[in-house]
Amino acid sequence: SGGSKGIGKFATFVNSYFRTVFYSTKTIKGEVGYEGICKLCSGKIPGSDEVTQGIGYFGVNDKNMPILSEFNYPILEKFNLDASFVRQEIEYGTDIYILGFKGESQWREEIIVKILDSFMSAIIYEMLEIEVDNIIINKDTLKSIVYNEQIVKAKAKPKIISQYLLLQDRDTYVEEVEVDQLGKAKVFIRVFEGEESCFAENKCIMIRYPYMKIKDRKIQSLVKVGALCLIPDNKLNEKLREIENPQHTDWEFNRIEEPVIRNDFKNKIEDLYRKIN
């Protein structure tokens, strides 16, 4: 319910040799659906100057929507990419099938870091708990995982530890920012000094309800800072969901067809960025 296209974030793609992942969901209402997404290399279309978009979907229609039980596709009931796993009648949830799985020794750490980067706030607000090969990630275990150098390596430390401190540390400054007629966004800002200065990325992490990171936005500052903008479950969140790309990594204003409405909403978001700066 918190997504916009039904195919999920990109945490799993780092562990697929084929950059291909399938999602299959069964709900408590008896609804069933699935979709595949492949992050292909872009290439030139033969005989033209056009370049392919680099992303392929296994779904329906030109909007790349998931295949749902209501469509009565014969292939639907047969969909299962792992012969050793079948959901029982009262087992509900989402399964993620990673094609060409990379089974190297660091796969757990790679997935955990990607999860922390994408869903840190959801874990802190106790909306999400994840288990990766017997490693439990929840609000109680989060600090020990974030500061575990065997899991969060040096390269990933700044983006993971800075996000954790922004959300958890008492030195974080928090202010609500009004976005014209659309509701408020909560902005977290923290200065990183001394030994902590290495955690300052001078970026604002843009997060929307249900607390998933969409993207980073550069902050113009001479001071070493980190920032986080959390958009709650309001009209602003609803509007941003409508223009989100399928990978949940950006907001694309060109998805709004009416120029006047597009420019008005774009100006409101630019004003939000100005207020954060």
PAGUDREN-858335 format. One record per residue: x, y, z of N, C-alpha, C in turn. Coordinates in nm, 2 decimals. Atoms other than C-alpha are relative to their C-alpha. Layout:
residues N
- X	Y	Z	X	Y	Z	X	Y	Z $
...
END
This chain:
residues 277
- 0.08	-0.12	0.00	0.00	0.00	0.00	0.09	0.13	0.00 $
- -0.09	-0.12	-0.01	0.30	0.23	0.05	0.07	0.03	-0.13 $
- -0.07	-0.02	0.13	0.44	0.18	-0.30	-0.08	0.07	-0.10 $
- 0.08	-0.07	0.10	0.34	0.32	-0.63	-0.01	-0.09	-0.13 $
- 0.01	0.08	0.12	0.41	0.05	-0.89	-0.01	-0.15	0.03 $
- 0.02	0.14	-0.04	0.41	-0.28	-0.70	0.12	-0.09	-0.02 $
- -0.12	0.09	0.03	0.77	-0.40	-0.77	0.11	0.02	0.10 $
- -0.10	0.00	-0.11	0.96	-0.29	-0.46	0.13	0.08	-0.03 $
- -0.12	-0.07	0.01	1.29	-0.13	-0.39	0.11	-0.08	-0.06 $
- -0.11	0.06	0.08	1.63	-0.22	-0.54	0.10	-0.08	0.09 $
- -0.10	0.07	-0.08	1.80	-0.39	-0.24	0.05	-0.13	-0.05 $
- -0.03	0.14	0.04	1.79	-0.73	-0.40	0.08	-0.01	-0.13 $
- -0.07	0.01	0.13	1.94	-0.64	-0.74	0.15	-0.01	0.02 $
- -0.14	0.01	-0.02	2.29	-0.62	-0.59	0.05	-0.14	0.00 $
- -0.03	0.15	-0.01	2.28	-1.00	-0.55	-0.04	-0.08	-0.11 $
- 0.04	0.08	0.12	2.17	-1.10	-0.90	0.10	0.02	-0.11 $
- -0.09	-0.01	0.12	2.42	-1.18	-1.17	-0.07	0.06	-0.12 $
- 0.08	-0.04	0.12	2.14	-1.12	-1.42	-0.07	0.13	0.03 $
- 0.07	-0.13	-0.04	2.01	-0.80	-1.23	-0.15	-0.02	-0.03 $
- 0.14	0.04	0.02	1.67	-0.98	-1.25	-0.06	-0.05	0.13 $
- 0.07	0.04	-0.12	1.42	-1.02	-0.97	-0.15	-0.01	-0.03 $
- 0.14	0.02	0.00	1.07	-1.15	-0.94	-0.06	0.02	0.13 $
- 0.07	-0.02	-0.12	0.82	-1.05	-0.68	-0.14	-0.07	-0.01 $
- 0.13	0.07	0.00	0.52	-1.27	-0.59	-0.07	0.02	0.14 $
- 0.07	-0.04	-0.12	0.25	-1.17	-0.33	-0.13	-0.08	0.01 $
- 0.12	0.06	-0.03	-0.03	-1.35	-0.16	-0.06	0.08	0.12 $
- 0.06	-0.08	-0.11	-0.27	-1.14	0.06	-0.10	-0.08	0.08 $
- 0.10	0.07	-0.09	-0.50	-1.23	0.35	-0.14	0.00	-0.07 $
- 0.13	0.00	0.07	-0.79	-1.14	0.11	0.00	-0.10	-0.11 $
- -0.01	0.10	0.10	-0.68	-1.42	-0.12	0.04	0.05	-0.14 $
- -0.05	-0.05	0.13	-0.54	-1.19	-0.39	0.15	-0.05	-0.02 $
- -0.13	0.05	0.04	-0.24	-1.32	-0.58	0.05	0.08	-0.12 $
- -0.06	-0.08	0.11	0.00	-1.13	-0.81	0.15	-0.02	0.00 $
- -0.14	0.01	0.01	0.35	-1.13	-0.94	0.05	0.09	-0.11 $
- -0.06	-0.09	0.10	0.59	-0.92	-1.15	0.15	-0.03	0.00 $
- -0.15	0.01	0.00	0.95	-0.94	-1.27	0.06	0.13	-0.06 $
- -0.07	-0.12	0.05	1.20	-0.66	-1.33	0.14	-0.03	-0.03 $
- -0.13	0.03	0.04	1.53	-0.67	-1.51	0.07	0.13	-0.03 $
- -0.08	-0.12	0.03	1.79	-0.39	-1.50	0.11	-0.03	-0.10 $
- -0.09	0.03	0.11	1.95	-0.44	-1.84	0.10	0.11	-0.02 $
- -0.09	-0.10	0.04	2.24	-0.26	-1.98	-0.06	0.08	-0.12 $
- 0.06	-0.07	0.11	2.13	0.02	-2.21	0.08	-0.02	-0.13 $
- -0.07	0.02	0.13	2.21	-0.02	-2.58	-0.07	0.07	-0.11 $
- 0.06	-0.07	0.12	2.15	0.14	-2.92	-0.09	-0.09	-0.07 $
- 0.09	0.08	0.08	1.85	0.03	-3.11	0.05	0.00	-0.15 $
- -0.05	0.01	0.13	1.97	-0.10	-3.45	-0.07	0.09	-0.10 $
- 0.06	-0.08	0.11	1.91	0.14	-3.74	-0.06	0.14	0.05 $
- 0.05	-0.14	-0.05	1.84	0.45	-3.52	0.10	0.05	0.10 $
- -0.09	-0.06	-0.10	2.00	0.69	-3.28	-0.06	-0.02	0.14 $
- 0.06	0.01	-0.13	1.77	0.59	-2.99	0.07	-0.11	0.08 $
- -0.06	0.09	-0.10	1.90	0.41	-2.68	-0.11	-0.06	0.08 $
- 0.10	0.07	-0.08	1.70	0.15	-2.49	0.01	0.06	0.14 $
- 0.01	-0.06	-0.14	1.58	0.25	-2.14	0.08	-0.08	0.10 $
- -0.09	0.08	-0.10	1.78	-0.03	-1.97	-0.08	-0.08	0.10 $
- 0.08	0.07	-0.10	1.49	-0.17	-1.77	-0.11	-0.08	-0.07 $
- 0.10	0.08	0.06	1.27	-0.46	-1.87	-0.10	-0.05	0.11 $
- 0.10	0.05	-0.09	0.95	-0.58	-1.70	-0.07	-0.12	-0.05 $
- 0.08	0.11	0.03	0.76	-0.90	-1.69	-0.14	0.03	0.07 $
- 0.12	-0.05	-0.06	0.41	-0.76	-1.63	-0.10	0.02	-0.11 $
- 0.11	-0.03	0.10	0.10	-0.63	-1.82	-0.01	0.15	-0.03 $
- 0.03	-0.14	0.06	0.02	-0.32	-2.03	0.12	0.09	0.00 $
- -0.11	-0.09	0.02	0.23	-0.02	-2.11	0.04	0.07	0.13 $
- -0.03	-0.06	-0.13	0.23	0.09	-1.75	0.08	-0.10	0.09 $
- -0.08	0.10	-0.07	0.42	-0.23	-1.65	-0.06	-0.04	0.14 $
- 0.07	0.04	-0.12	0.16	-0.33	-1.39	0.02	-0.15	0.03 $
- -0.01	0.14	-0.04	0.18	-0.66	-1.20	-0.11	-0.09	-0.06 $
- 0.10	0.10	0.05	0.00	-0.98	-1.32	-0.08	-0.04	0.12 $
- 0.08	0.03	-0.11	-0.29	-1.02	-1.08	-0.10	-0.11	-0.02 $
- 0.09	0.12	0.01	-0.53	-1.31	-1.01	-0.13	0.04	-0.07 $
- 0.12	-0.04	0.07	-0.82	-1.10	-1.14	0.01	0.00	-0.15 $
- -0.02	0.01	0.15	-0.67	-1.12	-1.49	-0.03	-0.14	-0.06 $
- 0.02	0.14	0.04	-0.72	-1.50	-1.50	0.10	-0.05	-0.10 $
- -0.11	0.05	0.09	-0.38	-1.56	-1.67	0.02	-0.15	0.04 $
- -0.03	0.14	-0.02	-0.32	-1.94	-1.71	0.13	-0.02	0.08 $
- -0.13	0.01	-0.05	0.04	-1.89	-1.61	0.01	0.03	0.15 $
- 0.00	-0.05	-0.13	-0.05	-1.73	-1.28	0.01	-0.11	0.11 $
- 0.00	0.10	-0.10	-0.12	-2.04	-1.08	0.12	-0.09	0.00 $
- -0.12	0.08	0.02	0.19	-2.21	-1.21	0.13	0.08	0.05 $
- -0.12	-0.08	-0.03	0.42	-1.92	-1.11	0.07	-0.05	0.13 $
- -0.08	0.04	-0.12	0.69	-2.06	-0.88	0.14	-0.03	-0.05 $
- -0.14	0.02	0.05	1.07	-2.03	-0.94	0.08	-0.08	0.09 $
- -0.07	0.08	-0.09	1.17	-2.24	-0.65	-0.08	-0.13	0.04 $
- 0.08	0.12	-0.02	1.05	-2.60	-0.64	-0.01	-0.04	0.14 $
- 0.00	0.04	-0.14	1.14	-2.64	-0.28	-0.08	0.09	0.09 $
- 0.07	-0.10	-0.08	0.92	-2.35	-0.16	-0.14	0.02	-0.06 $
- 0.13	-0.03	0.04	0.54	-2.32	-0.19	-0.08	0.05	0.12 $
- 0.08	-0.05	-0.11	0.32	-2.10	0.03	-0.12	-0.09	0.03 $
- 0.12	0.07	-0.04	0.05	-2.29	0.22	-0.12	0.09	0.00 $
- 0.12	-0.07	0.02	-0.31	-2.19	0.22	-0.01	0.12	0.09 $
- 0.02	-0.11	-0.09	-0.29	-1.96	0.52	0.13	0.08	0.02 $
- -0.13	-0.07	-0.01	0.07	-1.83	0.46	-0.01	0.12	-0.10 $
- 0.01	-0.12	0.08	0.06	-1.47	0.34	0.13	0.08	0.00 $
- -0.12	-0.08	0.00	0.32	-1.23	0.23	0.06	0.01	-0.14 $
- -0.07	-0.02	0.13	0.57	-1.14	-0.05	0.13	-0.08	0.00 $
- -0.12	0.08	0.02	0.83	-1.37	-0.19	0.09	0.08	-0.11 $
- -0.09	-0.06	0.09	1.14	-1.23	-0.37	0.09	-0.11	-0.06 $
- -0.09	0.10	0.07	1.31	-1.45	-0.63	0.11	0.07	-0.07 $
- -0.12	-0.07	0.06	1.66	-1.34	-0.72	0.07	-0.10	-0.10 $
- -0.06	0.09	0.10	1.78	-1.49	-1.05	0.15	0.02	-0.01 $
- -0.15	0.00	0.00	2.15	-1.58	-1.08	0.05	0.06	0.13 $
- -0.04	-0.05	-0.13	2.20	-1.53	-0.71	0.15	-0.01	0.02 $
- -0.14	-0.01	-0.03	2.55	-1.42	-0.61	0.02	-0.06	0.14 $
- -0.02	0.06	-0.13	2.65	-1.66	-0.33	0.13	0.02	0.06 $
- -0.13	-0.03	-0.07	2.98	-1.50	-0.23	-0.02	0.02	0.15 $
- 0.00	0.00	-0.15	3.08	-1.48	0.13	-0.07	0.13	0.06 $
- 0.04	-0.13	-0.05	2.97	-1.11	0.16	-0.15	0.03	-0.04 $
- 0.14	-0.04	0.04	2.61	-1.14	0.03	-0.09	0.05	0.11 $
- 0.09	-0.05	-0.11	2.45	-1.10	0.37	0.03	0.14	0.04 $
- -0.04	-0.14	-0.03	2.65	-0.78	0.44	-0.05	0.09	-0.10 $
- 0.05	-0.09	0.11	2.56	-0.64	0.10	-0.15	0.03	0.01 $
- 0.15	-0.01	-0.01	2.19	-0.70	0.15	-0.04	0.09	0.12 $
- 0.03	-0.07	-0.13	2.19	-0.57	0.51	0.03	0.15	-0.02 $
- -0.04	-0.14	0.02	2.37	-0.24	0.41	-0.11	0.07	-0.09 $
- 0.10	-0.06	0.09	2.12	-0.19	0.12	-0.13	0.02	0.07 $
- 0.12	-0.01	-0.08	1.83	-0.25	0.36	0.01	0.12	0.09 $
- -0.02	-0.11	-0.10	1.97	-0.01	0.62	-0.01	0.14	-0.07 $
- 0.00	-0.13	0.08	2.02	0.26	0.35	-0.15	0.03	-0.04 $
- 0.14	-0.03	0.06	1.66	0.22	0.21	-0.11	0.01	0.11 $
- 0.11	0.02	-0.09	1.46	0.14	0.52	0.03	0.03	0.15 $
- -0.04	-0.03	-0.14	1.64	0.27	0.83	-0.11	0.06	0.08 $
- 0.11	-0.07	-0.08	1.35	0.50	0.94	-0.12	-0.10	0.02 $
- 0.11	0.10	-0.02	1.09	0.22	0.89	0.04	-0.10	0.12 $
- -0.05	0.09	-0.11	1.30	0.00	1.13	-0.01	0.08	0.13 $
- 0.00	-0.08	-0.12	1.34	0.28	1.38	-0.15	0.03	0.05 $
- 0.14	-0.03	-0.04	0.96	0.36	1.38	-0.08	-0.13	0.02 $
- 0.05	0.13	-0.03	0.90	-0.01	1.43	-0.11	-0.04	-0.10 $
- 0.09	0.04	0.11	0.71	-0.06	1.10	0.06	-0.11	-0.08 $
- -0.07	0.10	0.08	0.96	-0.31	0.97	0.10	-0.08	0.08 $
- -0.10	0.09	-0.06	1.16	-0.61	1.09	0.04	-0.10	-0.11 $
- -0.05	0.09	0.11	1.38	-0.81	0.86	0.10	-0.10	0.06 $
- -0.09	0.10	-0.03	1.57	-1.13	0.89	0.08	-0.04	-0.12 $
- -0.09	0.04	0.11	1.87	-1.20	0.67	0.09	-0.12	0.05 $
- -0.08	0.11	-0.04	2.00	-1.55	0.71	0.03	-0.01	0.15 $
- -0.01	0.01	-0.15	1.93	-1.56	1.09	0.05	0.13	0.07 $
- -0.03	-0.13	-0.06	2.04	-1.20	1.14	-0.13	0.09	0.01 $
- 0.13	-0.08	-0.02	1.74	-1.01	1.29	0.04	0.15	0.00 $
- -0.02	-0.15	0.01	1.72	-0.64	1.20	-0.13	0.06	0.05 $
- 0.12	-0.07	-0.05	1.47	-0.45	1.42	0.05	0.12	0.08 $
- -0.04	-0.12	-0.07	1.47	-0.14	1.64	0.10	-0.03	0.12 $
- -0.09	0.04	-0.11	1.64	-0.33	1.93	0.14	-0.04	-0.04 $
- -0.13	0.05	0.04	1.92	-0.48	1.73	0.07	0.10	-0.09 $
- -0.05	-0.09	0.11	1.97	-0.18	1.49	0.14	0.06	0.04 $
- -0.13	-0.07	-0.03	2.25	0.00	1.68	0.12	-0.09	-0.01 $
- -0.11	0.10	0.00	2.46	-0.31	1.72	0.04	-0.04	-0.14 $
- -0.03	0.03	0.14	2.43	-0.38	1.35	0.06	0.12	-0.08 $
- -0.05	-0.12	0.07	2.49	-0.02	1.23	0.15	0.02	0.04 $
- -0.14	-0.02	-0.05	2.82	-0.01	1.44	0.08	-0.13	-0.01 $
- -0.08	0.12	0.01	2.93	-0.36	1.35	0.09	0.01	-0.13 $
- -0.09	-0.03	0.12	3.24	-0.31	1.12	0.01	-0.12	-0.09 $
- 0.00	0.12	0.09	3.21	-0.67	0.99	-0.12	0.00	-0.10 $
- 0.12	-0.01	0.09	2.87	-0.58	0.84	0.00	0.13	-0.08 $
- 0.00	-0.13	0.06	2.89	-0.21	0.77	0.15	0.04	-0.02 $
- -0.14	-0.03	0.03	3.23	-0.17	0.60	0.03	0.15	-0.01 $
- -0.04	-0.14	0.00	3.43	0.15	0.59	-0.07	0.09	-0.11 $
- 0.06	-0.08	0.11	3.29	0.26	0.25	-0.14	0.03	0.02 $
- 0.14	-0.02	-0.02	2.93	0.23	0.36	-0.03	0.08	0.13 $
- 0.02	-0.07	-0.13	2.98	0.39	0.71	-0.06	0.13	-0.01 $
- 0.06	-0.13	0.00	2.91	0.75	0.62	-0.15	0.01	-0.02 $
- 0.15	-0.01	0.03	2.56	0.70	0.47	-0.08	-0.08	0.10 $
- 0.07	0.07	-0.09	2.46	0.44	0.72	0.00	0.06	0.14 $
- 0.00	-0.06	-0.14	2.58	0.59	1.05	-0.06	0.14	0.00 $
- 0.05	-0.14	0.00	2.49	0.95	0.95	-0.16	-0.01	0.00 $
- 0.14	0.01	0.00	2.13	0.84	0.88	-0.05	-0.05	0.14 $
- 0.04	0.05	-0.13	2.11	0.65	1.21	0.01	0.11	0.10 $
- -0.01	-0.11	-0.10	2.24	0.95	1.41	-0.10	0.11	-0.03 $
- 0.10	-0.10	0.03	2.00	1.19	1.23	-0.13	-0.04	0.06 $
- 0.13	0.04	-0.05	1.71	0.98	1.34	0.00	-0.03	0.15 $
- -0.01	0.05	-0.14	1.83	0.87	1.69	0.07	0.09	0.10 $
- -0.08	-0.08	-0.09	2.07	1.13	1.83	-0.06	0.12	0.05 $
- 0.06	-0.12	-0.06	1.97	1.40	2.07	0.05	0.13	-0.05 $
- -0.06	-0.12	0.06	2.20	1.65	1.89	-0.07	0.04	-0.13 $
- 0.06	-0.03	0.13	1.98	1.63	1.58	-0.11	0.11	0.02 $
- 0.09	-0.11	-0.01	1.78	1.95	1.52	-0.12	-0.04	-0.10 $
- 0.12	0.04	0.07	1.42	1.88	1.40	-0.10	0.12	-0.02 $
- 0.09	-0.11	0.02	1.18	2.12	1.24	-0.10	-0.04	-0.11 $
- 0.10	0.03	0.10	0.85	2.08	1.05	-0.01	0.12	-0.10 $
- 0.00	-0.10	0.11	0.83	2.26	0.71	-0.13	-0.02	-0.07 $
- 0.13	0.00	0.07	0.50	2.35	0.55	0.02	0.00	-0.15 $
- 0.00	-0.01	0.15	0.45	2.27	0.18	-0.14	0.04	-0.04 $
- 0.13	-0.07	0.04	0.18	2.49	0.03	-0.12	-0.09	-0.03 $
- 0.12	0.07	0.01	-0.16	2.33	0.08	0.01	-0.16	-0.01 $
- -0.02	0.14	0.02	-0.01	1.98	0.08	0.04	-0.07	0.13 $
- -0.04	0.06	-0.12	0.09	1.92	0.44	0.14	0.04	0.04 $
- -0.13	-0.03	-0.05	0.41	1.93	0.64	0.10	-0.12	-0.02 $
- -0.11	0.10	0.01	0.75	1.75	0.60	0.08	0.03	0.13 $
- -0.08	-0.02	-0.12	0.97	1.69	0.90	0.15	-0.01	-0.04 $
- -0.14	-0.01	0.04	1.34	1.79	0.85	0.09	-0.02	0.12 $
- -0.10	0.03	-0.10	1.62	1.65	1.06	0.14	0.05	-0.05 $
- -0.13	-0.05	0.04	1.96	1.83	1.05	0.10	-0.02	0.11 $
- -0.10	0.02	-0.10	2.28	1.75	1.23	0.14	0.04	-0.05 $
- -0.14	-0.03	0.03	2.63	1.90	1.23	0.09	-0.11	0.04 $
- -0.10	0.10	-0.03	2.92	1.65	1.22	0.13	0.06	0.02 $
- -0.13	-0.06	-0.04	3.23	1.77	1.40	0.10	-0.10	0.05 $
- -0.11	0.08	-0.05	3.57	1.63	1.50	0.01	-0.14	-0.06 $
- -0.01	0.14	0.06	3.59	1.25	1.46	-0.12	-0.04	-0.08 $
- 0.12	0.04	0.07	3.24	1.24	1.33	-0.01	0.07	-0.14 $
- 0.01	-0.08	0.12	3.31	1.48	1.04	0.00	-0.09	-0.13 $
- -0.01	0.09	0.12	3.38	1.18	0.81	-0.14	-0.06	-0.03 $
- 0.13	0.05	0.03	3.01	1.09	0.84	-0.09	0.11	-0.08 $
- 0.07	-0.11	0.06	2.90	1.43	0.69	0.00	-0.02	-0.15 $
- 0.00	0.01	0.14	2.79	1.38	0.33	-0.06	0.13	-0.07 $
- 0.06	-0.13	0.05	2.63	1.73	0.29	-0.11	-0.04	-0.10 $
- 0.11	0.04	0.08	2.32	1.56	0.15	-0.13	-0.01	0.09 $
- 0.13	0.02	-0.07	1.95	1.55	0.24	-0.06	-0.13	-0.05 $
- 0.06	0.13	0.03	1.80	1.20	0.25	-0.15	0.02	-0.01 $
- 0.14	-0.02	0.02	1.45	1.22	0.10	-0.07	-0.13	0.03 $
- 0.07	0.12	-0.04	1.22	0.97	0.27	-0.15	0.03	0.00 $
- 0.14	-0.01	-0.01	0.85	0.92	0.23	-0.07	-0.12	0.06 $
- 0.08	0.11	-0.06	0.58	0.72	0.41	-0.02	-0.11	-0.10 $
- -0.03	0.05	-0.14	0.59	0.43	0.48	0.14	-0.02	0.03 $
- -0.14	-0.01	-0.05	0.94	0.54	0.56	0.10	-0.08	-0.09 $
- -0.11	0.06	0.09	1.15	0.43	0.26	0.07	0.12	-0.07 $
- -0.08	-0.10	0.06	1.43	0.63	0.12	-0.02	0.00	-0.15 $
- 0.02	-0.02	0.14	1.37	0.77	-0.23	0.13	0.04	-0.07 $
- -0.12	-0.05	0.07	1.69	0.96	-0.31	0.08	0.09	0.10 $
- -0.08	-0.10	-0.07	1.97	1.19	-0.18	0.00	0.13	-0.08 $
- -0.01	-0.13	0.07	1.98	1.56	-0.26	0.11	0.08	0.07 $
- -0.12	-0.08	-0.05	2.29	1.77	-0.23	-0.04	0.12	0.08 $
- 0.02	-0.12	-0.08	2.30	2.04	0.03	0.12	0.10	-0.02 $
- -0.11	-0.10	0.02	2.49	2.36	-0.03	0.03	0.06	0.14 $
- -0.03	-0.04	-0.14	2.67	2.42	0.30	0.16	0.00	0.01 $
- -0.14	0.00	-0.03	3.02	2.52	0.41	0.03	-0.08	0.13 $
- -0.01	0.07	-0.13	2.95	2.34	0.74	-0.02	-0.15	-0.03 $
- 0.02	0.14	0.02	2.98	1.96	0.75	-0.13	-0.05	0.07 $
- 0.13	0.03	-0.05	2.62	1.85	0.79	-0.06	-0.13	-0.07 $
- 0.08	0.10	0.06	2.38	1.57	0.72	-0.15	0.04	0.03 $
- 0.14	-0.04	-0.01	2.00	1.61	0.67	-0.09	-0.11	-0.05 $
- 0.09	0.10	0.04	1.70	1.40	0.63	-0.14	0.06	0.00 $
- 0.13	-0.06	0.01	1.35	1.50	0.51	-0.10	-0.12	0.00 $
- 0.09	0.11	-0.01	1.07	1.27	0.62	-0.14	0.05	-0.04 $
- 0.13	-0.04	0.05	0.74	1.31	0.43	-0.11	-0.10	0.06 $
- 0.10	0.10	-0.06	0.45	1.15	0.64	-0.11	-0.03	-0.09 $
- 0.12	0.05	0.07	0.12	1.00	0.53	-0.10	0.11	-0.02 $
- 0.08	-0.12	0.02	-0.03	1.32	0.39	-0.02	0.02	-0.15 $
- 0.03	-0.03	0.14	-0.14	1.48	0.06	0.13	0.01	-0.08 $
- -0.13	-0.01	0.07	0.22	1.56	-0.03	0.06	-0.13	-0.04 $
- -0.05	0.14	0.02	0.32	1.20	0.01	-0.08	-0.07	-0.12 $
- 0.09	0.06	0.10	0.02	1.10	-0.21	0.04	0.05	-0.14 $
- -0.03	-0.06	0.13	0.12	1.34	-0.49	0.14	-0.05	-0.05 $
- -0.14	0.05	0.03	0.49	1.23	-0.48	-0.01	-0.15	-0.05 $
- 0.02	0.14	0.04	0.38	0.86	-0.51	-0.04	-0.01	-0.14 $
- 0.05	0.00	0.14	0.20	0.94	-0.83	0.10	0.02	-0.11 $
- -0.10	-0.03	0.11	0.51	1.07	-1.01	0.13	-0.07	0.03 $
- -0.12	0.08	-0.02	0.76	0.82	-0.87	0.03	-0.10	-0.11 $
- -0.03	0.10	0.10	0.95	0.60	-1.10	-0.01	-0.14	0.06 $
- 0.02	0.14	-0.05	0.91	0.22	-1.08	0.10	-0.05	0.10 $
- -0.10	0.05	-0.09	1.23	0.17	-0.89	0.00	0.07	0.13 $
- 0.01	-0.08	-0.12	1.13	0.42	-0.62	0.13	0.08	0.03 $
- -0.13	-0.07	-0.02	1.46	0.62	-0.67	-0.01	0.15	-0.04 $
- 0.01	-0.14	0.04	1.33	0.95	-0.80	-0.15	0.04	-0.02 $
- 0.13	-0.05	0.03	1.03	1.18	-0.86	0.01	0.06	-0.14 $
- -0.01	-0.04	0.14	0.97	1.25	-1.23	-0.13	0.09	-0.03 $
- 0.12	-0.09	0.02	0.75	1.56	-1.29	-0.06	-0.01	-0.13 $
- 0.06	0.01	0.13	0.70	1.48	-1.65	-0.11	-0.11	-0.01 $
- 0.11	0.09	-0.01	0.46	1.21	-1.54	-0.13	0.07	0.02 $
- 0.12	-0.09	-0.01	0.21	1.50	-1.48	-0.02	0.05	-0.13 $
- 0.03	-0.04	0.14	0.05	1.56	-1.82	-0.03	0.14	-0.01 $
- 0.05	-0.14	0.01	-0.11	1.90	-1.75	0.11	0.09	0.04 $
- -0.12	-0.08	-0.03	0.17	2.16	-1.78	-0.02	0.10	0.12 $
- 0.02	-0.09	-0.11	0.01	2.41	-1.54	0.01	-0.07	0.14 $
- -0.01	0.08	-0.12	-0.04	2.14	-1.27	0.14	-0.04	0.03 $
- -0.14	0.04	-0.01	0.31	2.01	-1.34	0.09	0.11	0.06 $
- -0.09	-0.11	-0.04	0.48	2.35	-1.30	-0.03	0.04	0.14 $
- 0.04	-0.04	-0.13	0.28	2.43	-0.99	0.06	-0.09	0.11 $
- -0.06	0.10	-0.10	0.38	2.11	-0.81	0.15	0.00	0.00 $
- -0.15	0.00	0.01	0.74	2.13	-0.93	0.05	0.12	0.08 $
- -0.04	-0.12	-0.08	0.76	2.49	-0.78	-0.01	-0.03	0.15 $
- 0.02	0.03	-0.14	0.62	2.36	-0.45	0.11	-0.09	0.06 $
- -0.11	0.09	-0.04	0.89	2.09	-0.43	0.13	0.07	0.00 $
- -0.12	-0.08	0.00	1.16	2.33	-0.53	0.01	0.09	0.12 $
- 0.01	-0.09	-0.12	1.04	2.56	-0.25	0.04	-0.08	0.13 $
- -0.04	0.09	-0.11	1.07	2.26	-0.01	0.15	-0.01	0.01 $
- -0.14	0.01	0.00	1.43	2.21	-0.12	0.07	0.13	0.05 $
- -0.05	-0.13	-0.04	1.50	2.58	-0.07	0.00	0.02	0.16 $
- 0.02	-0.01	-0.15	1.36	2.57	0.29	0.10	-0.10	0.07 $
- -0.10	0.10	-0.07	1.59	2.26	0.37	0.13	0.07	-0.01 $
- -0.13	-0.06	0.01	1.89	2.45	0.24	0.01	0.12	0.10 $
END
